[in-house]
């Protein structure tokens, strides 16, 4: 398993995060599922299709995370099996993949009932014996959720019907559809993000805004929790967002994302200056050949400083930073910044 798969699985396996995601997608963020109502299940399914005990080709599939869920709804207690699939890349056959996972989980319930009847020597009728399932038996509902840990919008099919070339609606009426349930940062609104009560909110915000410096800065200023992220959360941000932030490798309990982001911006500014000075010194040597080494070096450094600032301003413009902030950071006038911006078109 790759590092990115490990960190996303560890993150989603946390009962508080798992419950937060389930409550958001299924119960409109009502606290129906609690962390203590979750029971971890074996994510590996080895299934021999029921009715074929001598099959030589068992099916084996492994989910990312799957748990038994107990929901308190009104006066009833409702049970469900919920699996979560973590995606850091778009999967263009996700409906088929999820359909297979759910089918194997349902088949596993039938097999479990069959084994129980054999162990307890329960007598089944002819039809019940054939199906390994009693007439009054009921299955526990199985739900699979997909989380897209990428800033890219999910452009893959979200239902089985989207994957099929029917040619005619006649056939479509007889083919069962199967849709996926997905959470993706790109389509989450600010109001929806605020509904998450765990580090899942901060992960989604960092992934969503990782290519928009101004929006990322605003999210940091509006959410105090960014000042004290736990390690599981900061690890997912490190590996899944496009923010090239230096997360200290120390095993610290909390991570200050706000400070790290400021260091990240300052590093970009510093690198812009340093690169400008290097270029400036090079140009200074060339000028020095005709006007004198000392004059050339002096003018070269000035050119380098200006080029460094221009590069930094260009970087900020591309990341949609407010013009007033660019003026403050570079010392350029509004007209100079507009001129740089026009040169990019």
N, C-alpha and C positions, 0 to 999 in steps of 0.2 A: 504494500500500500504506500502511495506517495505521501510526502509530507503534507501537502495541501488537503489530501483526502483524510489524513489522520486528524489534522486540526479542526476541520469542519465536522467530522464525526464526533470528536470529543466535545465540541461546542454544543452541537444539537442533542447529544446524549444527556446533557445536563437536564435534570427533571424540570427545573424552573424555566429554562429556555424552551424545552419541548412543550410544556403546558402553555407557555406564552404564545407560541406559534399556533398550536391547535385551537386555543381560545379565539385568536384573531381570525383565522380562516374559516372556522366552523361556527363559532358562537358570537361573532361580532364583538370580540374582546371582552365578553362577559366572563367572569371567573367561574366557569362551569367545571373546568378541569383543574385540579390542584396538583402540585408536585408530588404530594404523598399518595395520590391516587394512581400513580403510574408504576407499572411493574415491567422491568426489562424482559424481553423475549429473545430467544436465540435467533440471530439474524440470518442464519444459514438454514435453508430448507432443502432437505433431501427427500424427494417424494417419488414413490412408486404409484402410478395412477391406480386408484382403487378398482378392484375387480380383476387385477392382473398381478397377483402375488408373485408370480414366477418371472416377472419382467427382468431382462438383463440390462436395461438401459434406464436407470433411475435418473430423474431430473434434479439437478442441484443449482440453486441460485442463492445469492447472498444480498440481502438488503443492506442499506447503510445503517438505519436505526429502525427498530420496531418495538412497540410497547403495548401492553394491555392497558386500557384506559377505563376508569370508572367515572361516570358522569352523574352528577346529581341534578336532575331536571324535574322541577316542580316537586311532586311527591314520589317520583319514580327514581330508581337507580338503573342507569343504562350502561351497558358494557359494550366496548368496541375494541377493535385492534387497529392501531394507527401506525403506519410506516411512513418514514420521511426519507426521501431521496435527495441527496445534496449534489447539485450540478455546478461545476465551475466552467463547463463548456456546454454549448447548445447540443441537445440530443434530438436528432430528427426522427427517431422512432420511439419516443418516450411513451406514447399511448400503448403501443404493443408491449413494451417492457413492463410498464405498470400493470397492464392487464394480466400478464403472466405471473407477476409477483402475487397479485391478489388471488388469482385462480389457484396457485400453489398453496396459499394460506387457507383458502376455503377447503381445498382438498385435504390439507393437513387436519382440519377439524373433523372431516368425515372419517379419516383414518384413525384419529384419536378416539372417536366414538366407537369404531369397530374394535379397536384394541381393548377398550374398556368392557365392551360386551363379552368379548372372548375371555378376558380375565375373570369377570364376575359370572361367567357362564350363563349370560342372559339369553333366553330363548327368543329367537326372532322368527317371524312368519316367513313364508317362502319369498315373497317380494322384498321384505326387509332384509332377509339374508343375502339376497342378490345384490342389493344396493349398499349393504353394510350400514344402513341408516334407518332408524325407526320412523314410522309415519308421523309421529308427533314431535320428532326432534327438530330443533331450530339452530341455525348457524348464528354466530356472532358477526355483526357487520365489520367489514374490512375497508379501511380508508387509507389511501396513499396520497401524501402531500409531496410536492416537488418544490425545492428552494433553489433558485437561480443565484448563485454567488458570483455574479458577473455584472458589470455595469451595462453590458449589451442587452438590448431588448430581445426577448424570446421570440424568434421568428420561425420557430419550428411548429409543426402541427400540434394542436392541443386536444385533438380528438381522433379517434380511429377513422371516422368518415372522411376527415381531411386527407388521410393517407391513401384512400382507395379511389381508383379511377372507375366509377360506376358505369359511365356511359349512358345509363338509363336509370331514372328514378324508380323504376319497377323493382330492380334489385335492391336499391337503397332501403326500401320499405321493409325488407326482410333481413337486413344485416344490422345486428345490434351495434349501437354506437358505444364508444368508451372514451370519456374525456378525462383529462388530467386536471388536478387542482394545483395551482402554482402560485408562489409568491416570488416576485422579482423586484429588485430595487428600482429599476427604471420607471415602473408604473406606479410606485407607491407615492401618495401625496403627503404633504407635511402633516395633515390631520391624521392620516393613517399611521404614519411613523410614530406619532405621539401616543398611539394606543398600545404600543409595546412597552412592557414594564421591566424588561431585562436588557442585557447587553445586545440582544438581537436588534434593538433600535439603532444603536450606535454602529453596529456592523453594516446594516442596510444603508444608513446615512453616508458612511465613509465610502462604500462601494458606489452609491448613487452619485455622489458629488466629487468623486476622485479625479475627474477631469475638468472640474469647474472650481478654480481656486476661490472665487468670490463666494459662491454658494457654500463651499466647505467652511470658509471662515465664518459665515453667518450661522451655519449649523452649530459650530463649536461655541459661538457666543450665546446661542439660545439654549444650549443643553449643558447644564453644570456637571452631568454625570461623566462627560468626557475627561474631566480632571482626575478621575479615579477609576480607570478601567481595570477589570480583573485580567489575569494572564490569558485565559481561554479566549476572551473577547479580543484582546490586543493581538493575539496570534492570528486570528482569522482576518483581522484588518490588515495585518502585515502581508499575508499570503494571498488575499483575495482582492484587495483594492489596488488601484494603480498609483497610490500615493507612495513615492519612494522615500519613505520616512525611516530613519535609523532607529529601530527599536532595540534598545540595549539588551544584550543577551543575558543580563543578570536575571536571576530567578526572583524578581520582585513581585510582591503581592499586588501592587497597584501601578498603573501606568498613566501618566499625565499626557493625554493626547494633545491638549491645547499647547503645552510647552513644546512638544515634539514638532507640532505644525509650525510654530514660530521659528524654531531652529531650522526646519526644512526650508522655509521662505528665506531666512537670513543666509543659509548656505547657498541658495541659488543666486542671491544678490552678490555674495562674496565671490562666488565663482565667476560671475559676470565681470566684476572688477578685475579679478586676477587675470582672466583671459584677455581683457582689454589691455592691461599693462604689458602682457607678453607681446601682443600684436603691436602695441605702441612702441616698445623697445625695438622690435624688428624694423618697423617703419622708420624709426629714428636713425637706425644705422644706415638705411638707404639714403635718407635725406642728408645725413652727415657726410656722405661721400662728396657732395657738392657744396654744402654750406658749413661744414665743420662738425666734428664729432659732438661737441658739447651742445651746440644749438640743436643739432639733429636729435640728440637723446632727449632734450627737454621738450621739443615739439612732439617727438614720438610718444612720450609718456602721456602728454595731453591728448593726443589723438587716441591713444589706447584707452584712456579714461573715458573719453566720449563714446568710443565704440563699445566699451564694457557697459556703460549706462544705456546705450541704444539697444544692445542685446537684451539687457534686463527688462527694459521698457517693452520690447517686442514680446518677451516671454509673458509679461503681465497682461498685455493686450490680448494675446492668444488665449489666456485663461479667464478673459472677461472680467478682469479686476476693474473696479470703478476708477474713472479718470482722475478724480481727486486724490485717490490713494496712490496712483502712479506718479502724480505731480509731487506728492509728499515724499515718495520713496526715491525718486530720481533727480528732482530739482528742475526737470524740464517744464517749459511752459505748456499751456493747453494747445497752442498752435503747433508746437514741436511734436507733441504726442499725436495730434490729428494727422500731421504730415507722415509720421512713422506708420500710423494705422492705414493711411491711404496707400502707402507703398506696399502693403501686404495684400491689397486687393488685386 
